[in-house]
Amino acid sequence: MSDFADSIPSDLDLEGLDLDCLDLDYLDLEAHLAFSAELFRGYAGRRLKAAIALGLLWLLTAVLHSVSWGRGLVWVFTGLMSLHALRVMLAKPASALAPLPSVAALMPLMPPQNFESWPYVSLLVSAKNEAQVIGKLVESLLSIDYPDTRYDLWIIDDYSTDQTPQILDGLALRYPQLNVIHRGSEATGGKSGALNLAWPQTQGDLLAVFDADAHVPSDLLRHVVPMFGQANNRANIGAVQVRKAIANATTNFWTRGQKAEMALDSYMQERRIAIGGIGELRGNGQFVRRSAIAQCGGWNEETITDDLDLTIQLHLHQWDIGLLFTPSVEEEGVTSALALWHQRNRWAEGGFQRYLDYWRQLAKNRLGWQKSIDMAGFWVIQYMMPAVALPDLALSLIRHRLPVFGPITVLGIVLSVWGMFTTLRRAEPMSAGSAAVQTIRGTFYMLHWVVVIATMTMRISVREKRLKWIKTVHGAA
């Protein structure tokens, strides 16, 4: 019989994985409270800030069209952005760390106490009217290849009106690891409020968040947990996002487009992280260090995209965010144009809103130069270009000239096409021709973001957001 230690890969630092819960002595509590107060002040006046931001962008567009040196300035800026884009494209992502050994293989040989040095992981799921998929999810998450004594599952029933509460209560009687929390009609804060209700009750060193339609591979924890250890090249990891994939990608044009979109996103994330830039959370499949979420004061209940907001907060608190490429976590993509429109509008508004909320801290370079430059470059491509598209096109037609921001737009398209093509071939075996076809289709699909962001920036400048919950229609369980 081999010794337990002999079964662990030599490059795996289990000591570095001993993640203590938050030690208040570690934090300068007074400084933390002052910093948090500064953050919360940023949530006020969002509509006014959105109007000012959009007005300045449109004014900049008009000025660049009217002055003789406007196009030259845009070309210079495009050249600088191209240098950063080249760094991203040439970056080499960090090598995958060796996973923890399979518990299924070790269990017959080792007593449970031998796993006490493994970090405790609490899995969190906020569920609303998920009767069709919740049972399958629970069984999947409680079959993960990780010691039963080192992880548990918490599901927050967010005032479901279908059979979700009854199904969960029945499952809780069968599975000791399952903890169910019911929220009433008076509960506020959305998904963030549900997570904030649950996580203080957990004992996890790491907190993992999944959607109810998640397809989670059994070996996921064994791959994610080592990324929080000292063996990682960037030891200050506060969170890890697992690469997302679309489970129903072959359904129609919209789901195939989402598959290409996820490939592009993981490409950008990996390489931005590799050059010391911004890693981002994507909701489903996010793992957060307990001390990091405590330092941020939990999830922000004043935002419509908890993952994007937490991304900024973690980086402002000097944490890094990693990405696990393999294995991926799958989710069901929306299958209609209307559902995509509602979902992407929420994502776009939440993504733009975080810059309005935290502009003071970002302007003070709290992120450091490397992350600030990276964030600024991608903000220009993701948000500024769609926001100025209408006035740029209108002035071009009036003055019979090409759009002034054309060079930056072309740069964004080149970066997008290369990222899609490269990652589609990496994620699954396919020929260059097949990847090219999917990339072309994905590029046309991505054009919807221009319309979404352009209309979103105008809408939030004149009226408050009225949240409309759109249920994702799941396939058969």
C-alpha positions in Angstrom: 0.0 0.0 0.0 1.5 3.3 -1.0 1.6 6.2 1.4 -0.9 9.1 0.9 1.9 11.6 0.4 3.4 9.5 -2.4 0.2 9.8 -4.4 0.3 13.6 -4.5 2.1 15.3 -7.4 5.5 16.6 -6.5 4.8 20.1 -7.7 1.6 20.4 -5.6 2.0 22.6 -2.5 -0.6 21.3 0.0 0.7 23.6 2.7 0.0 26.6 0.4 -3.6 25.3 0.1 -4.3 25.6 3.8 -6.6 28.5 3.5 -7.6 29.9 6.9 -10.8 31.7 7.2 -10.6 35.5 7.5 -8.3 36.6 10.4 -9.5 40.1 11.4 -6.1 40.8 12.7 -4.8 40.5 9.2 -6.9 43.4 8.1 -6.5 47.1 9.0 -10.2 47.2 10.0 -10.3 51.0 10.1 -8.7 51.4 6.7 -11.1 48.7 5.3 -14.2 50.5 6.6 -13.0 53.8 5.1 -12.3 52.2 1.8 -15.7 50.5 1.8 -17.5 53.8 2.6 -15.7 55.3 -0.4 -16.9 52.5 -2.6 -20.5 52.8 -1.5 -20.6 56.5 -2.2 -20.0 55.7 -5.8 -23.4 54.0 -6.2 -25.2 57.3 -6.0 -26.2 59.3 -9.1 -25.7 56.6 -11.7 -28.1 58.2 -14.2 -26.4 61.6 -14.0 -22.9 59.9 -14.3 -24.1 57.9 -17.3 -25.4 61.0 -19.0 -22.2 62.9 -18.4 -20.1 60.0 -19.6 -22.1 59.6 -22.8 -22.2 63.4 -23.4 -18.4 63.6 -23.1 -17.9 60.7 -25.5 -20.2 62.2 -28.1 -18.5 65.6 -27.6 -15.1 63.9 -28.2 -16.4 62.4 -31.4 -17.6 65.8 -32.7 -14.3 67.5 -31.8 -12.3 64.8 -33.5 -14.4 65.2 -36.7 -14.1 68.9 -36.7 -10.3 69.5 -36.1 -7.7 68.8 -38.7 -5.5 66.7 -36.4 -8.4 64.5 -35.1 -7.8 61.5 -37.4 -4.1 61.7 -36.7 -4.7 61.6 -33.0 -6.9 58.5 -33.4 -4.2 56.8 -35.4 -1.6 57.5 -32.8 -3.9 56.1 -30.1 -4.7 53.1 -32.3 -0.9 52.4 -32.6 -0.5 52.5 -28.8 -3.5 50.1 -28.4 -2.1 47.9 -31.0 1.1 47.4 -29.0 -1.0 46.3 -26.0 -3.1 44.1 -28.2 0.1 42.5 -29.6 1.3 41.8 -26.0 -2.0 40.1 -25.4 -1.8 38.0 -28.6 1.8 36.9 -27.9 1.2 36.2 -24.2 1.8 32.6 -23.1 -0.9 31.5 -20.5 0.4 29.9 -17.4 0.8 26.1 -17.5 -2.0 24.2 -15.8 -1.2 23.0 -12.3 -1.3 19.3 -11.4 -4.7 18.4 -10.0 -5.2 16.9 -6.6 -5.2 13.1 -6.7 -8.5 11.3 -7.3 -10.4 10.7 -4.1 -12.3 7.8 -5.7 -8.9 6.1 -6.1 -7.5 7.0 -2.7 -10.6 6.4 -0.5 -10.2 2.6 -0.2 -6.7 3.1 1.0 -6.8 6.2 3.1 -8.9 7.1 6.2 -11.0 10.3 6.1 -8.6 12.1 8.5 -5.9 12.1 5.9 -7.8 14.6 3.9 -8.0 17.2 6.7 -5.3 19.3 5.1 -7.4 19.8 2.0 -9.3 23.1 1.8 -13.0 23.1 2.7 -15.1 24.2 -0.2 -18.7 25.4 0.1 -20.8 25.3 -3.1 -23.5 27.9 -3.4 -26.4 28.0 -5.8 -29.2 30.6 -6.0 -32.3 29.0 -7.5 -35.6 30.5 -8.6 -38.2 28.3 -10.2 -35.7 25.7 -11.2 -37.8 22.5 -10.6 -36.9 21.1 -13.9 -33.1 21.0 -13.3 -32.5 21.4 -9.6 -32.6 17.7 -8.7 -30.1 16.8 -11.4 -27.8 19.6 -10.3 -27.9 18.5 -6.6 -27.0 14.9 -7.5 -24.2 16.1 -9.8 -22.6 18.4 -7.2 -22.8 15.8 -4.5 -21.0 13.3 -6.7 -17.9 15.5 -7.1 -14.6 13.7 -6.8 -13.5 15.5 -3.6 -13.6 14.2 0.1 -17.2 14.3 1.4 -15.9 15.7 4.7 -14.2 18.6 2.9 -17.1 20.2 1.0 -20.8 20.9 1.3 -23.6 22.3 -0.8 -25.8 25.3 0.0 -28.8 26.1 -2.2 -30.8 29.2 -1.7 -34.4 28.9 -2.9 -35.1 32.5 -3.9 -38.9 32.5 -3.4 -39.7 30.0 -6.1 -43.3 29.6 -7.0 -43.0 26.2 -8.7 -42.0 22.9 -7.0 -38.4 23.9 -6.3 -38.8 24.3 -2.5 -40.5 20.9 -2.1 -37.9 19.2 -4.3 -35.1 20.8 -2.3 -36.6 19.9 1.1 -36.9 16.3 0.0 -33.3 16.1 -1.2 -32.1 17.7 2.0 -33.5 14.7 3.9 -31.5 12.3 1.7 -28.2 14.2 1.5 -26.5 15.4 4.8 -24.1 17.6 2.8 -27.1 19.6 1.4 -28.2 22.7 3.2 -31.3 24.5 2.0 -32.2 28.1 2.7 -35.6 29.6 1.7 -36.0 33.3 1.0 -39.4 34.9 1.3 -41.2 37.4 -0.9 -39.8 40.3 1.2 -36.2 39.4 0.4 -34.2 41.9 -1.5 -30.8 42.1 -3.3 -31.4 39.6 -6.0 -28.8 36.9 -6.4 -26.3 38.9 -4.4 -28.8 39.0 -1.5 -29.2 35.3 -1.7 -25.5 34.6 -1.6 -25.0 37.1 1.2 -27.6 35.2 3.2 -25.8 31.9 2.8 -22.0 32.5 2.8 -21.6 33.7 6.4 -23.3 30.4 7.5 -20.8 28.3 5.6 -17.4 27.0 6.7 -15.7 26.9 3.3 -12.2 28.3 2.9 -13.3 28.6 -0.7 -16.8 29.6 -1.9 -17.9 28.3 -5.3 -21.0 29.8 -7.1 -22.9 27.9 -9.8 -26.1 28.5 -11.7 -28.9 26.0 -11.5 -28.4 24.9 -15.1 -24.7 24.3 -14.6 -23.1 21.1 -15.9 -20.2 20.5 -13.5 -17.5 17.9 -14.2 -16.8 15.6 -11.3 -13.0 16.4 -11.2 -13.5 20.2 -11.2 -12.6 20.9 -7.5 -9.4 18.8 -7.9 -8.3 21.2 -10.7 -9.5 24.5 -9.2 -8.2 24.1 -5.6 -4.4 24.0 -6.5 -4.8 27.4 -8.2 -5.2 29.0 -4.8 -1.9 27.5 -3.5 1.6 28.9 -3.4 2.6 26.7 -6.3 0.7 29.1 -8.6 2.9 31.8 -10.2 0.6 34.5 -8.9 0.1 33.6 -5.3 -2.3 36.4 -4.5 -5.2 34.7 -6.1 -8.5 35.8 -4.6 -10.8 34.1 -7.1 -10.7 31.7 -10.0 -13.2 31.7 -12.9 -13.7 28.3 -14.6 -14.0 28.6 -18.4 -17.6 28.5 -19.5 -19.0 26.5 -22.4 -22.4 26.2 -23.9 -24.1 22.9 -23.4 -26.7 23.3 -26.1 -24.4 24.9 -28.7 -25.8 23.0 -31.7 -29.4 24.2 -31.2 -29.4 27.2 -33.5 -27.5 30.3 -34.7 -27.8 32.1 -31.4 -26.4 29.2 -29.3 -23.6 28.6 -31.9 -22.8 32.3 -31.6 -22.6 32.1 -27.8 -20.2 29.2 -28.1 -17.8 31.4 -30.2 -18.4 34.2 -27.8 -17.3 32.1 -24.8 -14.2 31.0 -26.7 -13.3 34.6 -27.3 -13.9 35.5 -23.7 -11.6 32.8 -22.4 -8.9 33.7 -24.9 -8.9 37.3 -23.7 -9.1 36.4 -20.1 -6.1 34.0 -20.2 -3.9 36.3 -22.0 -4.8 39.4 -20.1 -4.1 37.5 -16.9 -0.7 36.4 -18.4 0.5 39.9 -18.9 -0.6 41.0 -15.4 -3.9 42.5 -16.6 -7.5 42.0 -15.4 -9.0 38.6 -14.9 -12.8 38.7 -14.6 -15.5 36.6 -13.0 -18.4 35.3 -15.0 -21.0 34.2 -12.4 -21.4 30.5 -13.1 -18.3 28.6 -12.1 -16.6 31.2 -10.0 -14.5 30.3 -6.9 -13.7 33.0 -4.3 -11.4 32.8 -1.4 -13.3 33.4 1.8 -11.0 36.0 3.2 -11.3 37.9 -0.2 -15.1 38.0 -0.2 -15.1 39.0 3.4 -12.7 41.9 2.7 -15.1 43.1 0.0 -18.0 42.9 2.4 -19.8 40.2 0.5 -21.5 40.5 -2.8 -22.8 43.9 -3.7 -26.7 44.0 -3.5 -26.8 47.4 -5.4 -25.7 46.0 -8.7 -27.4 43.9 -11.4 -24.3 41.9 -12.3 -22.8 40.6 -9.1 -19.9 38.9 -10.8 -18.6 42.0 -12.7 -19.0 44.2 -9.6 -17.0 41.7 -7.5 -14.3 41.6 -10.2 -13.6 45.3 -9.7 -13.8 45.1 -5.9 -11.3 42.2 -5.7 -8.8 44.0 -7.9 -9.2 47.2 -5.9 -8.4 45.2 -2.8 -5.2 43.9 -4.6 -6.4 40.4 -5.3 -5.8 38.6 -8.6 -8.3 36.5 -10.5 -7.2 33.4 -12.3 -8.8 31.3 -15.1 -9.1 27.5 -15.3 -9.3 26.5 -18.9 -9.8 22.8 -18.5 -12.2 21.3 -17.4 -14.9 23.8 -18.2 -18.4 24.3 -16.7 -21.3 24.2 -19.1 -24.5 26.2 -19.0 -27.5 26.4 -21.3 -27.4 29.3 -23.8 -30.5 31.3 -24.5 -32.2 30.1 -27.7 -34.1 33.2 -29.0 -33.2 36.7 -30.1 -35.5 38.2 -27.5 -34.0 36.2 -24.6 -30.5 37.1 -25.8 -31.5 40.8 -26.0 -32.8 40.9 -22.4 -29.8 38.9 -21.0 -27.2 40.9 -22.9 -28.8 44.2 -21.9 -28.4 43.3 -18.3 -24.8 42.2 -18.8 -24.0 45.4 -20.7 -25.6 47.7 -18.1 -23.9 45.9 -15.2 -20.5 46.0 -17.0 -20.8 49.7 -17.7 -22.3 50.5 -14.3 -19.2 49.3 -12.5 -17.1 52.0 -14.1 -19.6 54.6 -13.1 -19.6 53.2 -9.5 -15.8 52.9 -9.0 -14.5 55.7 -11.3 -12.9 57.5 -8.3 -10.8 54.5 -7.3 -9.9 53.7 -10.9 -8.9 57.3 -11.5 -6.6 57.2 -8.5 -4.9 54.2 -10.1 -5.8 51.9 -7.2 -5.3 49.0 -9.6 -1.7 49.8 -10.4 -0.5 50.9 -13.9 -0.5 47.4 -15.4 -4.1 46.6 -14.6 -5.3 50.2 -15.3 -3.8 50.3 -18.8 -5.2 46.8 -19.6 -8.7 47.8 -18.3 -8.7 51.1 -20.2 -7.7 49.4 -23.5 -10.5 46.9 -23.3 -13.0 49.5 -22.1 -12.4 51.5 -25.2 -13.1 48.4 -27.4 -16.0 47.0 -25.4 -17.9 50.1 -24.4 -16.5 53.3 -25.9 -16.6 52.1 -29.6 -20.3 51.0 -29.5 -21.3 54.1 -27.5 -19.8 56.5 -30.1 -20.9 54.5 -33.2 -24.0 56.5 -33.8 -22.6 60.0 -33.7 -19.4 58.8 -35.5 -21.5 57.4 -38.4 -23.9 60.4 -38.5 -21.0 62.9 -38.8 -19.3 60.7 -41.4 -22.4 60.8 -43.6 -22.8 64.5 -43.1 -19.2 65.3 -43.8 -18.7 62.6 -46.5 -15.8 61.0 -44.7 -14.9 57.7 -43.2 -15.8 57.2 -39.5 -13.0 58.8 -37.3 -12.9 55.8 -35.0 -12.5 53.3 -37.9 -8.9 52.3 -37.0 -9.8 51.3 -33.4 -12.9 49.4 -34.7 -10.7 47.4 -37.1 -8.2 46.6 -34.3 -11.1 45.3 -32.2 -12.3 43.1 -35.0 -8.9 41.6 -35.7 -8.3 40.8 -32.1 -11.8 39.2 -31.8 -11.4 37.1 -34.9 -7.9 35.8 -33.9 -9.1 35.0 -30.4 -12.2 33.1 -31.5 -10.3 31.1 -34.1 -7.5 30.2 -31.8 -9.6 29.1 -28.8 -12.2 27.2 -30.8 -9.5 24.9 -32.1 -8.0 24.6 -28.6 -11.2 23.9 -26.8 -12.1 20.9 -29.0 -10.6 19.1 -32.0 -11.6 20.7 -35.3 -10.1 21.5 -38.6 -8.9 25.0 -39.5 -11.8 25.2 -42.0 -14.4 24.4 -39.4 -12.9 26.9 -37.0 -12.9 29.5 -39.7 -16.6 29.0 -40.4 -17.5 29.2 -36.7 -15.4 32.3 -36.4 -17.1 34.1 -39.3 -20.5 33.1 -37.9 -19.4 34.2 -34.4 -18.2 37.5 -35.7 -21.5 38.3 -37.3 -23.2 37.2 -34.1 -21.0 39.6 -32.0 -22.4 42.6 -33.9 -25.4 42.5 -31.6 -23.2 43.9 -28.9 -22.8 47.1 -30.8 -26.6 47.7 -30.8 -27.0 46.5 -27.2 -24.3 48.8 -25.8 -25.2 51.8 -28.0 -28.8 51.7 -26.9 -28.0 50.8 -23.3 -25.7 53.8 -22.8 -28.5 56.1 -24.1 -31.2 54.4 -22.1 -29.5 54.6 -18.7 -28.7 58.2 -19.3 -32.4 59.2 -19.3 -34.2 56.7 -17.1 -33.6 54.4 -14.2 -33.2 50.7 -14.8 -36.4 48.7 -14.2 -35.3 45.2 -13.6 -37.2 42.6 -15.5 -36.5 38.9 -14.6 -36.5 36.7 -17.7 -36.6 33.0 -17.0 -34.1 30.9 -18.9 -35.9 28.1 -20.6 -34.0 24.8 -19.9 -33.9 21.7 -22.0 -35.2 18.5 -20.7 -33.5 17.4 -17.5 
